[in-house]
């Protein structure tokens, strides 16, 4: 979900909404939408970037094993 500047800061805890299923293309698209890492960015952006990067790595690894 995207937040506008007027929406305020991100909530400290996001409710668990269950598993998320993405294709490799969708994971790459979401990573591309994040701004480049910068000093002092919000921790939630860093965590999101790390989780998406890990997801993309796992998706690619699984795709290589199946082909």
MDTraj code that builds the backbone (N, CA, C; nanometers):
import mdtraj as md
import numpy as np

residues = "UNK UNK UNK UNK UNK UNK UNK UNK UNK UNK UNK UNK UNK UNK UNK UNK UNK UNK UNK UNK UNK UNK UNK UNK UNK UNK UNK UNK UNK UNK UNK UNK UNK UNK UNK UNK UNK UNK UNK UNK UNK UNK UNK UNK UNK UNK UNK UNK UNK UNK UNK UNK UNK UNK UNK UNK UNK UNK UNK UNK UNK UNK UNK UNK UNK UNK UNK".split()
xyz = np.array([
    [0.0842, -0.1164, 0.0000],
    [0.0000, 0.0000, 0.0000],
    [0.0892, 0.1233, 0.0000],
    [0.0449, 0.2255, -0.0675],
    [0.1234, 0.3474, -0.0775],
    [0.0683, 0.4502, 0.0195],
    [0.1585, 0.5259, 0.0786],
    [0.1181, 0.6297, 0.1730],
    [0.1535, 0.7648, 0.1157],
    [0.0633, 0.8569, 0.1341],
    [0.0899, 0.9934, 0.0910],
    [0.1525, 1.0685, 0.2079],
    [0.2249, 1.1775, 0.1806],
    [0.2859, 1.2524, 0.2902],
    [0.1852, 1.2972, 0.3954],
    [0.0620, 1.3251, 0.3542],
    [-0.0386, 1.3721, 0.4492],
    [-0.0930, 1.2587, 0.5365],
    [-0.0631, 1.1346, 0.5000],
    [-0.1157, 1.0206, 0.5761],
    [-0.0431, 1.0019, 0.7085],
    [0.0707, 1.0662, 0.7241],
    [0.1442, 1.0547, 0.8502],
    [0.2432, 0.9394, 0.8465],
    [0.3066, 0.9133, 0.9604],
    [0.4088, 0.8079, 0.9655],
    [0.3469, 0.6690, 0.9523],
    [0.4306, 0.5723, 0.9157],
    [0.3851, 0.4342, 0.9070],
    [0.3520, 0.3840, 1.0471],
    [0.2547, 0.2950, 1.0580],
    [0.2270, 0.2381, 1.1900],
    [0.3449, 0.1531, 1.2354],
    [0.3667, 0.1454, 1.3652],
    [0.4787, 0.0683, 1.4183],
    [0.4613, -0.0802, 1.3899],
    [0.3431, -0.1313, 1.4004],
    [0.3156, -0.2724, 1.3761],
    [0.2069, -0.2842, 1.2702],
    [0.2309, -0.3701, 1.1737],
    [0.1294, -0.3973, 1.0729],
    [0.0580, -0.5251, 1.1130],
    [-0.0735, -0.5285, 1.1020],
    [-0.1439, -0.6515, 1.1364],
    [-0.1035, -0.7633, 1.0407],
    [-0.0965, -0.8850, 1.0914],
    [-0.0618, -0.9991, 1.0075],
    [-0.1796, -1.0298, 0.9175],
    [-0.1566, -1.0162, 0.7887],
    [-0.2655, -1.0365, 0.6933],
    [-0.2501, -1.1671, 0.6161],
    [-0.1627, -1.2553, 0.6618],
    [-0.1473, -1.3847, 0.5975],
    [-0.0407, -1.3826, 0.4903],
    [-0.0250, -1.4954, 0.4204],
    [0.0816, -1.5065, 0.3205],
    [0.0544, -1.4195, 0.1976],
    [0.1615, -1.3814, 0.1339],
    [0.1547, -1.3002, 0.0127],
    [0.2173, -1.3812, -0.0999],
    [0.1459, -1.3977, -0.2088],
    [0.1949, -1.4760, -0.3215],
    [0.2225, -1.3801, -0.4371],
    [0.3493, -1.3756, -0.4807],
    [0.3896, -1.2872, -0.5897],
    [0.4696, -1.3647, -0.6922],
    [0.4644, -1.3183, -0.8161],
    [0.5515, -1.3725, -0.9194],
    [0.6853, -1.2980, -0.9132],
    [0.7829, -1.3480, -0.9864],
    [0.9129, -1.2809, -0.9917],
    [0.8959, -1.1391, -1.0453],
    [0.8172, -1.1227, -1.1497],
    [0.7955, -0.9901, -1.2082],
    [0.7298, -0.8940, -1.1085],
    [0.6344, -0.9439, -1.0321],
    [0.5666, -0.8579, -0.9343],
    [0.6615, -0.8162, -0.8222],
    [0.7446, -0.9094, -0.7761],
    [0.8411, -0.8763, -0.6706],
    [0.9424, -0.7738, -0.7212],
    [0.9902, -0.7915, -0.8457],
    [1.0838, -0.6946, -0.9036],
    [1.0185, -0.5575, -0.9164],
    [0.8919, -0.5551, -0.9595],
    [0.8205, -0.4285, -0.9742],
    [0.8106, -0.3559, -0.8398],
    [0.7728, -0.4296, -0.7345],
    [0.7607, -0.3668, -0.6030],
    [0.8942, -0.3129, -0.5538],
    [1.0026, -0.3877, -0.5751],
    [1.1356, -0.3388, -0.5361],
    [1.1722, -0.2126, -0.6124],
    [1.1361, -0.2079, -0.7397],
    [1.1666, -0.0900, -0.8218],
    [1.0895, 0.0338, -0.7749],
    [0.9754, 0.0136, -0.7090],
    [0.8942, 0.1262, -0.6642],
    [0.9489, 0.1920, -0.5376],
    [1.0349, 0.1201, -0.4657],
    [1.0936, 0.1767, -0.3438],
    [1.2028, 0.2760, -0.3799],
    [1.2134, 0.3837, -0.3056],
    [1.3231, 0.4774, -0.3312],
    [1.4565, 0.4117, -0.2968],
    [1.5650, 0.4592, -0.3555],
    [1.6955, 0.4016, -0.3224],
    [1.7234, 0.4161, -0.1727],
    [1.7994, 0.3207, -0.1169],
    [1.8304, 0.3315, 0.0266],
    [1.9025, 0.4619, 0.0573],
    [1.8668, 0.5224, 0.1668],
    [1.9355, 0.6448, 0.2068],
    [1.9543, 0.6443, 0.3580],
    [2.0511, 0.7195, 0.4001],
    [2.0822, 0.7290, 0.5423],
    [1.9642, 0.7909, 0.6167],
    [1.9282, 0.7297, 0.7267],
    [1.8224, 0.7847, 0.8090],
    [1.6810, 0.7542, 0.7613],
    [1.6659, 0.6594, 0.6684],
    [1.5312, 0.6275, 0.6224],
    [1.4553, 0.5520, 0.7325],
    [1.3241, 0.5492, 0.7187],
    [1.2421, 0.4818, 0.8179],
    [1.2753, 0.3331, 0.8190],
    [1.2762, 0.2755, 0.9366],
    [1.3124, 0.1341, 0.9527],
    [1.2195, 0.0427, 0.8742],
    [1.0927, 0.0824, 0.8600],
    [0.9985, -0.0031, 0.7886],
    [1.0354, -0.0140, 0.6400],
    [1.0916, 0.0920, 0.5821],
    [1.1358, 0.0852, 0.4424],
    [1.2535, -0.0099, 0.4270],
    [1.3468, -0.0028, 0.5210],
    [1.4621, -0.0923, 0.5171],
    [1.4157, -0.2371, 0.5298],
    [1.3242, -0.2618, 0.6228],
    [1.2741, -0.3978, 0.6448],
    [1.1973, -0.4471, 0.5217],
    [1.1160, -0.3624, 0.4623],
    [1.0410, -0.3996, 0.3424],
    [1.1348, -0.4331, 0.2277],
    [1.2374, -0.3512, 0.2093],
    [1.3346, -0.3756, 0.1028],
    [1.4051, -0.5103, 0.1241],
    [1.4438, -0.5374, 0.2494],
    [1.5104, -0.6645, 0.2808],
    [1.4182, -0.7833, 0.2555],
    [1.2916, -0.7718, 0.2980],
    [1.1961, -0.8821, 0.2793],
    [1.1675, -0.9061, 0.1311],
    [1.1519, -0.7991, 0.0534],
    [1.1273, -0.8160, -0.0897],
    [1.2490, -0.8750, -0.1606],
    [1.3687, -0.8332, -0.1195],
    [1.4904, -0.8874, -0.1784],
    [1.5026, -1.0359, -0.1470],
    [1.4742, -1.0749, -0.0242],
    [1.4785, -1.2154, 0.0141],
    [1.3731, -1.2952, -0.0626],
    [1.2519, -1.2407, -0.0736],
    [1.1459, -1.3069, -0.1493],
    [1.1883, -1.3280, -0.2939],
    [1.2442, -1.2255, -0.3558],
    [1.2876, -1.2354, -0.4949],
    [1.3960, -1.3421, -0.5101],
    [1.4900, -1.3450, -0.4166],
    [1.5959, -1.4459, -0.4192],
    [1.5364, -1.5870, -0.4110],
    [1.4417, -1.6073, -0.3199],
    [1.3785, -1.7385, -0.3033],
    [1.2955, -1.7764, -0.4259],
    [1.2241, -1.6811, -0.4832],
    [1.1459, -1.7096, -0.6039],
    [1.2358, -1.7535, -0.7192],
    [1.3466, -1.6828, -0.7368],
    [1.4400, -1.7183, -0.8450],
    [1.5031, -1.8550, -0.8202],
    [1.5382, -1.8832, -0.6938],
    [1.5994, -2.0116, -0.6606],
    [1.5020, -2.1258, -0.6898],
    [1.3756, -2.1080, -0.6495],
    [1.2746, -2.2111, -0.6759],
    [1.2497, -2.2284, -0.8248],
    [1.2500, -2.1196, -0.8998],
    [1.2277, -2.1263, -1.0439],
    [1.3424, -2.2017, -1.1119],
    [1.4653, -2.1802, -1.0671],
    [1.5794, -2.2487, -1.1258],
    [1.5755, -2.3991, -1.0960],
    [1.5299, -2.4367, -0.9761],
    [1.5239, -2.5773, -0.9368],
    [1.4169, -2.6519, -1.0167],
    [1.3111, -2.5835, -1.0531],
    [1.2003, -2.6485, -1.1247],
    [1.2260, -2.6582, -1.2745],
    [1.3248, -2.5838, -1.3247],
    [1.3485, -2.5909, -1.4694],
    [1.4657, -2.6790, -1.5041],
])
top = md.Topology()
chain = top.add_chain()
for i, resn in enumerate(residues, 1):
    res = top.add_residue(resn, chain, resSeq=i)
    for name in ("N", "CA", "C"):
        top.add_atom(name, md.element.get_by_symbol(name[0]), res)
traj = md.Trajectory(xyz[None], top)
